[in-house]
Amino acid sequence: METSAAARRLATRFVAGETLDDALAVSRRLNQEKITVTLDHLGESVSTLGEAAEARDVYLRTVEAIHNSQIQGNVSLKLTQFGLDFSYEQCLANVDQLAARAAECDEFVRVDMESSEYVDRTLQLVKDLHQKHGNVGIVIQAYLHRSKKDVEDMCARRIRVRLCKGAYLEPATVAFPDKQDVDRNYVELMKILLDRGLYPAIATHDEKMIAATKEYVAARNISRDAFEFQMLYGIRRDLQRQLVSGGYRLRLYVPFGRAWYPYYMRRLAERPANVLFILRNLLRS
Ligand SMILES: Cc1cc2nc3c(=O)[nH]c(=O)nc-3n(C[C@H](O)[C@H](O)[C@H](O)COP(=O)(O)OP(=O)(O)OC[C@H]3O[C@@H](n4cnc5c(N)ncnc54)[C@H](O)[C@@H]3O)c2cc1C
């Protein structure tokens, strides 16, 4: 699939393209629409520390390119791509190098959250590098039972949090199995972050979560510059436009890279309607 031209064309709905230049071109277009970006280089599963170092180098080039082309954006990365499965120390050294370069460029680095087995190590690494460089943030998943405590800890340490629902299949011992409990927890954590967090990111495509956030900031008189909404590139573009025209800050998570196929399939799997969209396009072409 990754080498098929037709499949690549369809994937551009959710993925900026295979190269850094593709990602920069999409970023420029989004910036013109008053949308900021966070660039993600696809390729979670590295199989050696050498590959992790290559991923780090791609991110170093990305941070420099964002800086040099004056794009309103930052980067998001996954620790497994930086070698966490092989060595915590080496992974820390890789992200440290990136955060140091990003700090020189006055840029921010977001560390995505992966499945629950990685949460403690991810929090530890972000706390250490935030203390050292001041420009590293985290993601907290509302589906985890533990997240309220983690949100409070991040607020106390002035570490920027992106709040999302959580994307991995987790057992009921660690995560709420029912959507309504996840949503209830999401709203509770959103309020804590807006009250006490540092420039939180409310990452969701759920209209109810977005409405609850808008209502809360209006009721508490919280400035629209004190937080941002985040969504995935290509998903709910109608909602994205509404937020921007309503005067809210919006950042899109823009993936790029040659390993786009697993990411693309995950986005399709989340919504049967996406598969219909693809089929309609295939029939048209
Ligand atoms: C910027 C950003 C960063 C993220 N980072 C992480 C991370 O680091 N770790 C992590 O575990 N998860 C991450 N996620 C994913 C997140 O945890 C959810 O799995 C995902 O956002 C779907 O949840 P939702 O809040 O949109 O609500 P849902 O209840 O899942 O969906 C609400 C509505 O959103 C729309 N929607 C959702 N997904 C799609 C789709 N694929 N296609 C079309 N419509 C869709 C539909 O209208 C749906 O009814 C991130 C999400 C975003 C937006």
Ligand as a Chemical Component Dictionary entry (heavy atoms), coordinates in Angstrom:
data_LIG
# 
_chem_comp.id                   LIG 
_chem_comp.type                 NON-POLYMER 
_chem_comp.pdbx_formal_charge   0 
_chem_comp.three_letter_code    LIG 
# 
loop_
_chem_comp_atom.comp_id 
_chem_comp_atom.atom_id 
_chem_comp_atom.alt_atom_id 
_chem_comp_atom.type_symbol 
_chem_comp_atom.charge 
_chem_comp_atom.model_Cartn_x 
_chem_comp_atom.model_Cartn_y 
_chem_comp_atom.model_Cartn_z 
_chem_comp_atom.pdbx_ordinal 
LIG C1  C1  C 0 -4.393  16.428 18.480 1  
LIG C2  C2  C 0 -4.619  15.052 19.009 2  
LIG C3  C3  C 0 -3.576  14.377 19.599 3  
LIG C4  C4  C 0 -3.773  13.100 20.141 4  
LIG N1  N1  N 0 -2.747  12.501 20.820 5  
LIG C5  C5  C 0 -2.967  11.310 21.426 6  
LIG C6  C6  C 0 -1.985  10.708 22.260 7  
LIG O1  O1  O 0 -0.883  11.223 22.447 8  
LIG N2  N2  N 0 -2.285  9.526  22.846 9  
LIG C7  C7  C 0 -3.492  8.913  22.674 10 
LIG O2  O2  O 0 -3.728  7.847  23.271 11 
LIG N3  N3  N 0 -4.444  9.459  21.873 12 
LIG C8  C8  C 0 -4.211  10.636 21.253 13 
LIG N4  N4  N 0 -5.202  11.189 20.474 14 
LIG C9  C9  C 0 -6.385  10.386 20.099 15 
LIG C10 C10 C 0 -7.497  10.468 21.097 16 
LIG O3  O3  O 0 -7.111  9.829  22.292 17 
LIG C11 C11 C 0 -8.779  9.820  20.570 18 
LIG O4  O4  O 0 -8.565  8.471  20.292 19 
LIG C12 C12 C 0 -9.329  10.469 19.308 20 
LIG O5  O5  O 0 -9.127  11.846 19.297 21 
LIG C13 C13 C 0 -10.845 10.228 19.219 22 
LIG O6  O6  O 0 -11.476 10.780 20.356 23 
LIG P1  P1  P 0 -12.433 12.070 20.294 24 
LIG O7  O7  O 0 -12.107 12.942 21.454 25 
LIG O8  O8  O 0 -12.336 12.717 18.989 26 
LIG O9  O9  O 0 -13.874 11.496 20.628 27 
LIG P2  P2  P 0 -14.722 10.258 20.076 28 
LIG O10 O10 O 0 -15.825 10.092 21.071 29 
LIG O11 O11 O 0 -13.866 9.084  19.753 30 
LIG O12 O12 O 0 -15.281 10.830 18.723 31 
LIG C14 C14 C 0 -16.175 11.930 18.727 32 
LIG C15 C15 C 0 -16.513 12.276 17.301 33 
LIG O13 O13 O 0 -15.341 12.705 16.624 34 
LIG C16 C16 C 0 -15.380 12.331 15.272 35 
LIG N5  N5  N 0 -14.250 11.422 14.994 36 
LIG C17 C17 C 0 -13.418 10.855 15.879 37 
LIG N6  N6  N 0 -12.471 10.117 15.249 38 
LIG C18 C18 C 0 -12.734 10.230 13.925 39 
LIG C19 C19 C 0 -12.121 9.701  12.739 40 
LIG N7  N7  N 0 -11.041 8.933  12.758 41 
LIG N8  N8  N 0 -12.666 10.051 11.546 42 
LIG C20 C20 C 0 -13.755 10.836 11.457 43 
LIG N9  N9  N 0 -14.372 11.346 12.553 44 
LIG C21 C21 C 0 -13.875 11.057 13.754 45 
LIG C22 C22 C 0 -16.691 11.665 15.061 46 
LIG O14 O14 O 0 -17.630 12.625 14.662 47 
LIG C23 C23 C 0 -17.031 11.130 16.460 48 
LIG O15 O15 O 0 -18.392 10.914 16.652 49 
LIG C24 C24 C 0 -5.043  12.485 19.992 50 
LIG C25 C25 C 0 -6.094  13.165 19.381 51 
LIG C26 C26 C 0 -5.906  14.436 18.914 52 
LIG C27 C27 C 0 -7.068  15.158 18.308 53 
# 
loop_
_chem_comp_bond.comp_id 
_chem_comp_bond.atom_id_1 
_chem_comp_bond.atom_id_2 
_chem_comp_bond.value_order 
_chem_comp_bond.pdbx_ordinal 
LIG C1  C2  SING 1  
LIG C2  C3  SING 2  
LIG C2  C26 DOUB 3  
LIG C3  C4  DOUB 4  
LIG C4  N1  SING 5  
LIG C4  C24 SING 6  
LIG N1  C5  DOUB 7  
LIG C5  C6  SING 8  
LIG C5  C8  SING 9  
LIG C6  O1  DOUB 10 
LIG C6  N2  SING 11 
LIG N2  C7  SING 12 
LIG C7  O2  DOUB 13 
LIG C7  N3  SING 14 
LIG N3  C8  DOUB 15 
LIG C8  N4  SING 16 
LIG N4  C9  SING 17 
LIG N4  C24 SING 18 
LIG C9  C10 SING 19 
LIG C10 O3  SING 20 
LIG C10 C11 SING 21 
LIG C11 O4  SING 22 
LIG C11 C12 SING 23 
LIG C12 O5  SING 24 
LIG C12 C13 SING 25 
LIG C13 O6  SING 26 
LIG O6  P1  SING 27 
LIG P1  O7  DOUB 28 
LIG P1  O8  SING 29 
LIG P1  O9  SING 30 
LIG O9  P2  SING 31 
LIG P2  O10 DOUB 32 
LIG P2  O11 SING 33 
LIG P2  O12 SING 34 
LIG O12 C14 SING 35 
LIG C14 C15 SING 36 
LIG C15 O13 SING 37 
LIG C15 C23 SING 38 
LIG O13 C16 SING 39 
LIG C16 N5  SING 40 
LIG C16 C22 SING 41 
LIG N5  C17 SING 42 
LIG N5  C21 SING 43 
LIG C17 N6  DOUB 44 
LIG N6  C18 SING 45 
LIG C18 C19 SING 46 
LIG C18 C21 DOUB 47 
LIG C19 N7  SING 48 
LIG C19 N8  DOUB 49 
LIG N8  C20 SING 50 
LIG C20 N9  DOUB 51 
LIG N9  C21 SING 52 
LIG C22 O14 SING 53 
LIG C22 C23 SING 54 
LIG C23 O15 SING 55 
LIG C24 C25 DOUB 56 
LIG C25 C26 SING 57 
LIG C26 C27 SING 58 
# 
